[in-house]
Amino acid sequence: MTLTKAVRLLGATTLTGALLLSAAPTASADQVRDAQWTNPYFDLDKVWSVSKGDGVVVAVIDTGVDASHPDITGSVLPGYDPSGSGQDKQPSDPHGTNMASLIVGHGHGSGTGVLGLAPGAKVLPIYRETAAGGDAIPEGIKWAVDHGAKVINLSQAGVGEPKSDAELTEAVAYAARHDVLIVAGAGNDGRGKVASPANEPGVLAVGATDKSDVVWPKSNYGSQVLLTAPGVGIVSAGSCGSNQYCIGDGTSDSTAFTSAAAALVRAKFPNLTAGQVADRLVKSAKAPTAANGGKLPDPHYGYGVLSPYDALTKDIPAGSAQGPLAATSGDEAAPAPSGVATTGGDPEQPDALPQARSSSDSGLGAGVLAAVGAGAVLLVVLIVVVAVRSRRRPNPVPPQGQPPYGAQPGWPQLPYGGQPPQQQGYPQQQPYGGQPPQQGYPPQQGYPPQQGPYQNPYGQGGNQSQR
């Protein structure tokens, strides 16, 4: 994958200088919280009555996280910087801090500052580049897995076909083997081609919507998108210019909210696998009326818009360990976590991620052949016995009742195990045609004519970001 920066400061709006925390008047401080339209949208008090994400570690592989920001102090763990420059904790770019605040932000003082969706969780910051400025995301994924992360947030978008980067593909598979959910943004250039790493098999790809559940025009789309989440006009903590807050648009923000929702679910249902967590998020998503005439999945919306409270409270069977995530290749199956009920060998409900066949298991072993031979002999004996007995007595009456197994009439064919989903089956994960997106993202020129401009709660001046 060729990494492209997923944040662009484009000279529009963030909070004004009056909102600096060092001397912010009450009215201005309230403006930060009031501008977070996602707080009432998600109904945070209702969500937090069920889960705050306590005990779950979310790795944020990004530009680093400023743990000194008052809205996230105490919520950031010691991290990792492959470049050795200390960017994980002293970032020169606010993007990683922005994302962390949307996940674990707790505000400060009395009702001021940014709130995240999962304030009980902890963030594990990982810098995304090597010392030479190269892509360190695969290394970061493995480091996160080895250091306790249960969710990995990748608010990044790069150029690359699925499985074209062997290190990235193997790192994603490594996370799958260790039951860690990876969430990534679909991309910010409006193409019908999901960006890397969101297009990798095993990654939960997320698009962006506005406060009316309308897809953001620059949100990339395709059948790999499984969910959408708020990503327009999002206020976050992190220094933009001389200020301590930013406002921006992009699938980066929607990815952070989805990672936070995954943390909520993992805290509430600690025995679910990563795939089963993704399954809850997908099956509880709101179905927007704008989506393909109401038909789902939709290439822009996936299976709908993120609904954290429903993900926490709906009666959704656990299903297969893999859930809706595309299978990673070349890796052994991940065992179900302790306490997860297995399926008793039902072929429609595998107990773990599918096991890929390696070169060493392409043939049958001697023990298997011996067992098959013994079974064949036993079968011949049984046939002879039945034939003899059938000559001595009349044919028995066939047993009555339903067979103890098999598909029920009218059930759809499911691409993975578990109960039939409430919506249509999950799409086959496929690469997309077309040309790869250009490096970087075009500058924001305003929204298309069919959508009115968003109101700026901060007045004129400052910066805005597309991330």
C-alpha positions as CSV (number, residue, x, y, z in Angstrom):
1,M,0.0,0.0,0.0
2,T,1.2,3.5,-0.8
3,L,0.1,5.5,2.1
4,T,-1.5,8.9,1.6
5,K,-2.2,11.3,4.3
6,A,-5.8,11.2,5.4
7,V,-6.0,14.7,6.8
8,R,-5.8,18.0,4.9
9,L,-6.0,21.4,6.5
10,L,-7.7,23.5,3.9
11,G,-8.1,26.9,5.3
12,A,-11.8,27.0,6.3
13,T,-13.0,26.7,9.9
14,T,-12.2,25.4,13.3
15,L,-12.8,27.0,16.7
16,T,-11.9,30.6,17.1
17,G,-9.1,31.9,19.3
18,A,-11.6,32.7,22.0
19,L,-12.0,28.9,22.5
20,L,-8.5,28.3,23.7
21,L,-8.7,26.3,26.9
22,S,-6.3,28.5,28.9
23,A,-8.9,31.3,29.1
24,A,-12.1,30.1,27.5
25,P,-15.3,31.9,28.7
26,T,-18.2,29.7,29.5
27,A,-20.3,30.5,26.4
28,S,-17.4,29.7,24.1
29,A,-16.5,26.5,26.0
30,D,-20.2,25.4,25.6
31,Q,-19.8,26.1,21.9
32,V,-17.4,23.1,21.6
33,R,-19.9,20.7,23.2
34,D,-22.9,22.2,21.5
35,A,-21.2,21.8,18.1
36,Q,-20.8,18.1,18.6
37,W,-24.1,17.2,16.9
38,T,-23.1,13.5,17.2
39,N,-23.7,13.6,21.0
40,P,-27.5,13.9,20.8
41,Y,-27.5,11.9,17.5
42,F,-26.0,8.8,19.3
43,D,-27.9,9.7,22.5
44,L,-24.8,9.2,24.6
45,D,-26.6,9.0,28.0
46,K,-28.7,6.1,26.7
47,V,-25.7,4.4,25.2
48,W,-23.6,4.9,28.3
49,S,-26.3,3.4,30.5
50,V,-25.3,0.1,28.9
51,S,-21.6,0.4,28.1
52,K,-18.8,3.0,28.1
53,G,-16.2,0.6,26.7
54,D,-14.5,0.0,30.0
55,G,-11.4,-2.3,29.9
56,V,-11.1,-2.3,26.1
57,V,-7.9,-1.0,24.4
58,V,-8.3,0.7,21.0
59,A,-5.1,1.1,19.0
60,V,-5.0,4.3,16.9
61,I,-2.4,3.9,14.2
62,D,-2.0,7.4,13.0
63,T,0.1,10.6,13.5
64,G,0.4,10.0,17.2
65,V,-1.8,11.3,20.1
66,D,-1.2,14.3,22.4
67,A,-2.0,12.7,25.7
68,S,-1.7,16.1,27.5
69,H,-4.9,17.4,25.9
70,P,-7.3,17.9,28.8
71,D,-10.2,16.1,27.0
72,I,-8.3,12.8,26.8
73,T,-5.8,12.9,29.8
74,G,-5.7,9.6,31.6
75,S,-7.2,7.8,28.6
76,V,-4.0,7.3,26.5
77,L,-1.6,4.4,27.1
78,P,2.1,4.4,26.4
79,G,2.5,3.8,22.7
80,Y,4.9,3.0,19.9
81,D,6.8,5.0,17.3
82,P,8.7,2.9,14.7
83,S,10.5,6.0,13.5
84,G,12.1,6.5,16.9
85,S,11.2,10.2,16.9
86,G,8.6,10.1,19.7
87,Q,5.7,11.1,17.4
88,D,3.4,8.6,19.2
89,K,3.1,10.9,22.2
90,Q,4.3,14.3,20.8
91,P,2.7,14.5,17.4
92,S,3.4,17.3,14.9
93,D,0.0,16.6,13.2
94,P,-3.3,16.7,15.1
95,H,-5.1,14.0,13.2
96,G,-4.3,11.1,15.6
97,T,-5.4,13.2,18.5
98,N,-8.6,14.1,16.7
99,M,-9.4,10.4,16.3
100,A,-8.5,9.5,19.8
101,S,-10.8,12.2,21.2
102,L,-13.8,10.8,19.2
103,I,-13.1,7.4,20.7
104,V,-12.2,8.2,24.4
105,G,-12.8,11.9,24.9
106,H,-14.2,12.7,28.3
107,G,-14.2,16.5,28.2
108,H,-13.0,18.6,31.1
109,G,-14.3,20.8,33.8
110,S,-18.1,21.2,34.0
111,G,-19.7,20.2,30.7
112,T,-16.9,21.5,28.4
113,G,-14.7,19.9,25.8
114,V,-15.1,17.0,23.4
115,L,-16.9,13.8,24.3
116,G,-16.0,10.5,22.6
117,L,-18.3,7.6,22.1
118,A,-16.4,5.2,24.4
119,P,-14.9,7.2,27.3
120,G,-14.3,4.1,29.3
121,A,-11.9,2.6,26.8
122,K,-8.2,3.4,26.5
123,V,-6.3,4.5,23.4
124,L,-3.0,2.9,22.4
125,P,-1.2,5.4,20.1
126,I,1.0,4.1,17.3
127,Y,2.9,6.3,14.8
128,R,2.2,5.2,11.2
129,E,5.6,5.9,9.6
130,T,9.1,4.4,9.7
131,A,12.3,6.4,10.3
132,A,12.7,6.8,6.6
133,G,9.1,8.1,6.2
134,G,7.8,4.8,4.8
135,D,4.6,2.9,5.7
136,A,4.7,1.3,9.2
137,I,1.1,0.3,9.3
138,P,1.7,-3.5,9.0
139,E,4.3,-3.3,11.8
140,G,1.9,-1.1,13.8
141,I,-0.9,-3.7,13.5
142,K,1.2,-6.5,14.8
143,W,2.5,-4.3,17.7
144,A,-1.0,-3.4,18.6
145,V,-2.1,-7.0,18.7
146,D,0.9,-8.0,20.8
147,H,0.2,-5.2,23.3
148,G,-3.4,-5.8,24.2
149,A,-5.5,-4.0,21.6
150,K,-8.9,-5.5,20.9
151,V,-9.8,-2.9,18.2
152,I,-7.5,-1.2,15.8
153,N,-8.5,2.1,14.3
154,L,-7.0,2.9,10.8
155,S,-8.3,6.4,9.8
156,Q,-6.0,6.2,6.8
157,A,-6.5,5.9,3.1
158,G,-4.0,4.8,0.6
159,V,-3.5,3.5,-3.0
160,G,-3.4,-0.3,-3.3
161,E,-5.4,-3.3,-4.5
162,P,-6.5,-5.9,-2.0
163,K,-3.7,-8.3,-1.2
164,S,-1.2,-6.3,-3.3
165,D,0.9,-5.6,-0.2
166,A,2.0,-8.9,1.3
167,E,3.1,-7.4,4.6
168,L,-0.2,-5.6,5.1
169,T,-2.3,-8.7,4.1
170,E,-0.3,-10.8,6.5
171,A,-0.6,-8.2,9.3
172,V,-4.4,-8.1,8.9
173,A,-4.5,-11.9,9.0
174,Y,-2.3,-11.8,12.1
175,A,-4.9,-9.6,13.8
176,A,-7.7,-12.0,12.7
177,R,-5.9,-15.0,14.2
178,H,-5.6,-13.1,17.5
179,D,-9.3,-12.0,17.5
180,V,-8.6,-8.3,17.0
181,L,-11.1,-6.2,14.9
182,I,-9.6,-3.7,12.4
183,V,-11.7,-0.8,11.3
184,A,-10.7,1.5,8.4
185,G,-12.0,4.4,6.3
186,A,-13.3,3.8,2.8
187,G,-11.5,6.9,1.5
188,N,-12.1,10.5,0.8
189,D,-12.1,11.1,-3.0
190,G,-15.6,10.0,-3.9
191,R,-14.5,7.1,-6.1
192,G,-16.3,3.8,-6.6
193,K,-13.2,2.1,-5.3
194,V,-12.5,1.4,-1.6
195,A,-9.1,2.6,-0.5
196,S,-6.4,0.5,1.2
197,P,-6.3,-0.8,3.9
198,A,-10.1,-0.8,4.1
199,N,-10.2,-3.0,1.0
200,E,-8.1,-5.8,2.7
201,P,-10.1,-9.0,3.4
202,G,-10.8,-9.1,7.2
203,V,-11.1,-5.3,7.6
204,L,-14.4,-3.5,8.5
205,A,-14.7,-0.7,5.9
206,V,-16.6,2.4,6.8
207,G,-18.1,5.3,4.8
208,A,-19.2,8.7,6.0
209,T,-22.6,10.3,6.4
210,D,-24.0,13.7,7.6
211,K,-26.5,14.5,10.4
212,S,-29.4,13.6,8.0
213,D,-27.9,10.1,7.3
214,V,-27.0,11.3,3.7
215,V,-23.7,9.9,2.4
216,W,-20.9,12.4,2.2
217,P,-20.2,13.1,-1.5
218,K,-16.5,12.4,-1.1
219,S,-17.0,9.0,0.7
220,N,-15.6,6.2,-1.4
221,Y,-17.9,3.3,-2.1
222,G,-18.1,-0.3,-3.2
223,S,-19.3,-3.7,-2.1
224,Q,-16.5,-3.8,0.6
225,V,-18.2,-1.0,2.6
226,L,-20.1,-2.7,5.4
227,L,-21.2,0.4,7.4
228,T,-21.4,4.2,7.4
229,A,-21.2,6.5,10.3
230,P,-21.2,10.3,11.0
231,G,-18.3,12.0,9.2
232,V,-19.4,15.5,8.3
233,G,-18.9,18.6,10.4
234,I,-17.2,16.6,13.2
235,V,-15.7,18.6,16.1
236,S,-12.7,16.9,17.7
237,A,-9.9,17.7,20.2
238,G,-6.4,18.4,18.8
239,S,-4.5,21.6,17.9
240,C,-5.4,23.0,14.6
241,G,-3.3,26.1,14.2
242,S,-3.3,28.0,17.5
243,N,-6.5,26.3,18.7
244,Q,-7.1,23.2,20.6
245,Y,-10.1,21.9,18.6
246,C,-10.8,21.1,14.9
247,I,-13.8,20.6,12.7
248,G,-13.7,18.5,9.6
249,D,-15.2,16.0,7.3
250,G,-14.1,12.5,6.2
251,T,-14.2,8.8,6.6
252,S,-11.5,9.2,9.3
253,D,-14.1,10.4,11.7
254,S,-16.7,7.8,10.8
255,T,-14.0,5.2,11.3
256,A,-13.2,6.5,14.8
257,F,-16.9,6.4,15.8
258,T,-17.2,2.8,14.5
259,S,-14.1,1.8,16.4
260,A,-15.5,3.3,19.6
261,A,-18.8,1.4,19.0
262,A,-16.8,-1.8,18.6
263,A,-15.2,-1.0,22.0
264,L,-18.6,-0.6,23.6
265,V,-19.8,-3.9,22.2
266,R,-16.5,-5.7,23.3
267,A,-17.0,-4.4,26.8
268,K,-20.6,-5.5,27.0
269,F,-20.1,-8.8,25.3
270,P,-16.5,-9.9,26.1
271,N,-17.0,-13.4,24.8
272,L,-17.8,-12.4,21.3
273,T,-15.2,-12.8,18.6
274,A,-14.1,-9.8,16.5
275,G,-16.3,-11.1,13.6
276,Q,-19.3,-11.4,15.9
277,V,-18.7,-7.8,17.1
278,A,-18.7,-6.7,13.5
279,D,-21.9,-8.7,13.0
280,R,-23.6,-6.9,15.8
281,L,-22.6,-3.5,14.4
282,V,-23.8,-4.5,10.9
283,K,-27.1,-6.1,11.8
284,S,-28.1,-3.3,14.2
285,A,-27.3,-0.5,11.6
286,K,-30.1,1.9,10.6
287,A,-31.4,1.4,7.1
288,P,-31.6,4.9,5.5
289,T,-34.3,5.5,3.0
290,A,-31.8,7.0,0.5
291,A,-30.0,3.7,0.2
292,N,-30.8,2.1,-3.2
293,G,-34.5,2.4,-2.8
294,G,-34.3,1.0,0.7
295,K,-32.5,-2.2,-0.5
296,L,-29.4,-3.3,1.4
297,P,-26.6,-3.9,1.1
298,D,-25.9,-0.6,-0.8
299,P,-22.5,0.2,-2.2
300,H,-22.5,3.6,-0.5
301,Y,-24.1,2.7,2.8
302,G,-23.2,-0.9,3.2
303,Y,-25.8,-2.4,5.6
304,G,-26.7,1.0,7.0
305,V,-25.7,3.7,9.5
306,L,-24.0,3.0,12.8
307,S,-26.4,2.7,15.7
308,P,-24.4,2.0,18.9
309,Y,-27.4,1.6,21.3
310,D,-29.0,-1.0,19.0
311,A,-25.8,-2.8,18.7
312,L,-25.7,-3.1,22.5
313,T,-29.3,-4.0,23.1
314,K,-30.8,-5.9,20.1
315,D,-31.3,-9.6,20.3
316,I,-28.8,-10.7,17.7
317,P,-27.5,-14.3,17.7
318,A,-23.7,-14.6,18.0
319,G,-23.5,-16.4,14.6
320,S,-20.2,-17.6,13.2
321,A,-16.8,-16.4,14.5
322,Q,-16.0,-14.7,11.3
323,G,-19.2,-12.8,11.0
324,P,-19.5,-10.5,7.9
325,L,-15.7,-10.0,7.6
326,A,-14.1,-11.4,4.4
327,A,-11.8,-14.4,5.2
328,T,-8.2,-13.7,5.4
329,S,-6.0,-16.1,3.4
330,G,-3.1,-18.3,4.3
331,D,-3.7,-18.4,8.0
332,E,-4.9,-20.9,10.6
333,A,-8.2,-20.5,12.3
334,A,-8.5,-18.4,15.4
335,P,-10.0,-20.2,18.4
336,A,-13.2,-18.9,19.9
337,P,-12.6,-16.9,23.1
338,S,-13.2,-18.7,26.4
339,G,-16.9,-18.9,27.2
340,V,-18.2,-18.7,23.6
341,A,-20.7,-21.4,22.9
342,T,-19.7,-23.6,20.0
343,T,-22.0,-25.0,17.4
344,G,-21.7,-28.7,17.9
345,G,-20.3,-29.3,14.4
346,D,-23.0,-27.7,12.4
347,P,-21.4,-27.0,9.0
348,E,-23.4,-23.8,8.7
349,Q,-21.9,-22.4,11.9
350,P,-18.1,-22.9,12.0
351,D,-16.6,-22.5,15.5
352,A,-13.7,-20.3,14.3
353,L,-12.4,-18.5,11.3
354,P,-12.0,-20.8,8.2
355,Q,-8.7,-22.7,8.1
356,A,-6.9,-22.3,4.9
357,R,-5.2,-25.4,3.5
358,S,-1.4,-25.3,3.6
359,S,1.0,-27.3,1.4
360,S,1.5,-29.7,4.2
361,D,-2.2,-30.7,4.4
362,S,-3.0,-31.2,0.7
363,G,-3.1,-35.0,1.1
364,L,-4.7,-37.4,3.5
365,G,-2.6,-38.9,6.3
366,A,-2.2,-42.6,7.0
367,G,-4.4,-42.4,10.0
368,V,-7.2,-40.8,8.0
369,L,-6.9,-43.5,5.3
370,A,-7.0,-46.3,7.8
371,A,-10.1,-44.8,9.3
372,V,-11.8,-44.5,5.9
373,G,-10.9,-48.1,5.1
374,A,-12.3,-49.4,8.4
375,G,-15.5,-47.4,7.8
376,A,-15.9,-49.0,4.4
377,V,-15.6,-52.5,5.8
378,L,-18.2,-51.7,8.5
379,L,-20.6,-50.3,5.9
380,V,-20.4,-53.5,3.8
381,V,-21.2,-55.6,6.9
382,L,-24.2,-53.4,7.7
383,I,-25.6,-53.7,4.2
384,V,-25.3,-57.5,4.4
385,V,-27.1,-57.6,7.8
386,V,-29.9,-55.3,6.6
387,A,-30.4,-57.4,3.4
388,V,-30.7,-60.6,5.4
389,R,-33.1,-59.1,7.9
390,S,-35.2,-57.6,5.2
391,R,-35.9,-61.1,3.9
392,R,-37.2,-62.3,7.2
393,R,-39.8,-59.6,8.0
394,P,-42.1,-57.2,6.2
395,N,-40.8,-53.7,5.4
396,P,-41.0,-51.4,8.4
397,V,-43.2,-48.3,8.5
398,P,-41.0,-45.2,7.8
399,P,-40.5,-43.0,10.9
400,Q,-42.7,-39.9,11.1
401,G,-41.8,-36.3,11.9
402,Q,-39.3,-33.7,10.8
403,P,-35.6,-34.5,10.2
404,P,-33.4,-33.4,13.0
405,Y,-31.2,-31.3,10.8
406,G,-31.0,-29.5,7.5
407,A,-32.2,-26.1,6.2
408,Q,-35.7,-25.0,7.0
409,P,-38.0,-24.2,4.1
410,G,-37.7,-20.6,2.8
411,W,-34.4,-19.8,4.4
412,P,-31.9,-17.9,2.2
413,Q,-28.6,-19.3,1.3
414,L,-26.1,-17.7,3.8
415,P,-22.5,-16.9,2.9
416,Y,-21.5,-17.6,6.5
417,G,-22.9,-19.5,9.5
418,G,-25.3,-18.5,12.2
419,Q,-29.0,-17.4,12.1
420,P,-30.2,-15.8,8.9
421,P,-29.4,-12.1,9.0
422,Q,-32.3,-9.6,9.3
423,Q,-31.1,-8.0,6.1
424,Q,-29.7,-9.5,2.9
425,G,-26.7,-11.8,2.9
426,Y,-23.2,-10.3,3.0
427,P,-21.7,-9.5,-0.4
428,Q,-18.8,-11.4,-1.8
429,Q,-15.6,-9.5,-1.3
430,Q,-14.2,-8.6,-4.6
431,P,-11.5,-6.2,-6.0
432,Y,-12.8,-3.3,-8.0
433,G,-12.0,-2.2,-11.5
434,G,-11.0,1.3,-12.6
435,Q,-8.0,3.3,-12.1
436,P,-6.3,3.7,-8.7
437,P,-7.1,7.0,-7.0
438,Q,-4.6,9.8,-7.3
439,Q,-2.2,10.6,-4.5
440,G,-3.8,13.0,-2.0
441,Y,-7.2,14.5,-2.0
442,P,-8.6,17.4,-3.9
443,P,-9.2,20.6,-1.9
444,Q,-12.7,21.0,-0.6
445,Q,-14.7,23.3,-2.8
446,G,-18.0,23.1,-1.0
447,Y,-20.8,20.6,-1.2
448,P,-22.6,19.7,-4.5
449,P,-25.5,22.0,-5.4
450,Q,-28.1,19.4,-4.2
451,Q,-26.8,19.8,-0.6
452,G,-26.8,23.1,1.2
453,P,-23.7,24.2,2.9
454,Y,-23.2,23.2,6.6
455,Q,-23.5,26.0,9.1
456,N,-20.2,27.0,10.7
457,P,-20.7,27.2,14.5
458,Y,-17.5,29.0,14.9
459,G,-17.8,32.0,12.7
460,Q,-15.4,32.9,9.9
461,G,-11.7,32.1,9.7
462,G,-9.5,29.3,11.0
463,N,-9.0,25.9,9.4
464,Q,-11.1,23.0,8.4
465,S,-10.0,19.6,7.6
466,Q,-10.9,16.7,5.3
467,R,-9.6,13.6,6.9
